[in-house]
Amino acid sequence: MKIQLKKKDVLFPVPAALIVSGLNGNYNIIAVSWIGMVSSTPPAIGISIQKSRFSFDLIKKAKEFTVNIPSSKYYVETDYCGIVSGRDRNKLADTKFTFIDSRKIKTPIIDECPLNLECKVFKEVEIGEHTMFIGEILEAHIDADKTNDTNRINVDISKVDPLIYCASVREYWTIGKKLGDSFKCGTELKK
Ligand SMILES: Cc1cc2nc3c(=O)[nH]c(=O)nc-3n(C[C@H](O)[C@H](O)[C@H](O)COP(=O)(O)O)c2cc1C
């Protein structure tokens, strides 16, 4: 038997990402879960931000942002960035995160987050009270100690330990164990 949840924004799990945006050296951090890859070539990511957010005005003006994926140990800091506004508080100071320079854009990345994406906005889509900013990923960074070899692509997900968010129940979780390799384990059913 199924129970119907009606017309509802229910999808889980989703990332709990930290978006940095701003202008002229003044940068803010917002927690965002309405986020996802929307294209591979060009590599592009969409983030949906409500028009009432301080970050909305910043991204609208700067036309760029960084996506920073926190490890699970930063769930309190991440939540903080999702419950107070940069209009009232300096979230960088309050979380004790560290900004470091990006390579391709002016907006910094968060050093403590193991995965960082530098994005340039190339499209905006209006959806109700949200605007989806679609950003082309111009550069991606991964902590060197989270890879299994020197080519920096073989990421060890257990070391990244990304924070997981279950939106509708409003809970933070950690990632579980690896089950298999994609585009591979499914071939078993072809036999
Ligand atoms: C886990 C989590 C996820 C969130 N996801 C979004 C989101 O996808 N889009 C959005 O507009 N607000 C989202 N919020 C709410 C904003 O983070 C929150 O309103 C924040 O205080 C806005 O900060 P700002 O005014 O400094 O931009 C989320 C909050 C939490 C705790």
The ligand as a Gaussian input file, in Angstrom:
#p B3LYP/6-31G(d) Opt

LIG

0 1
 C       19.639000      22.444000       4.450000
 C       19.085000      23.709000       3.879000
 C       18.872000      23.820000       2.515000
 C       18.373000      24.998000       1.957000
 N       18.186000      25.073000       0.607000
 C       17.768000      26.237000       0.048000
 C       17.637000      26.338000      -1.362000
 O       17.887000      25.390000      -2.122000
 N       17.248000      27.543000      -1.873000
 C       16.966000      28.631000      -1.083000
 O       16.608000      29.701000      -1.606000
 N       17.069000      28.545000       0.264000
 C       17.488000      27.388000       0.845000
 N       17.625000      27.288000       2.205000
 C       17.328000      28.464000       3.049000
 C       18.473000      29.482000       3.022000
 O       19.724000      28.850000       3.196000
 C       18.252000      30.515000       4.158000
 O       17.071000      31.230000       3.931000
 C       19.417000      31.447000       4.375000
 O       19.282000      32.041000       5.639000
 C       19.524000      32.548000       3.312000
 O       20.749000      33.211000       3.506000
 P       21.079000      34.627000       2.848000
 O       19.916000      35.554000       3.148000
 O       22.347000      35.025000       3.561000
 O       21.279000      34.420000       1.382000
 C       18.089000      26.111000       2.792000
 C       18.292000      25.997000       4.177000
 C       18.764000      24.813000       4.716000
 C       18.973000      24.707000       6.211000

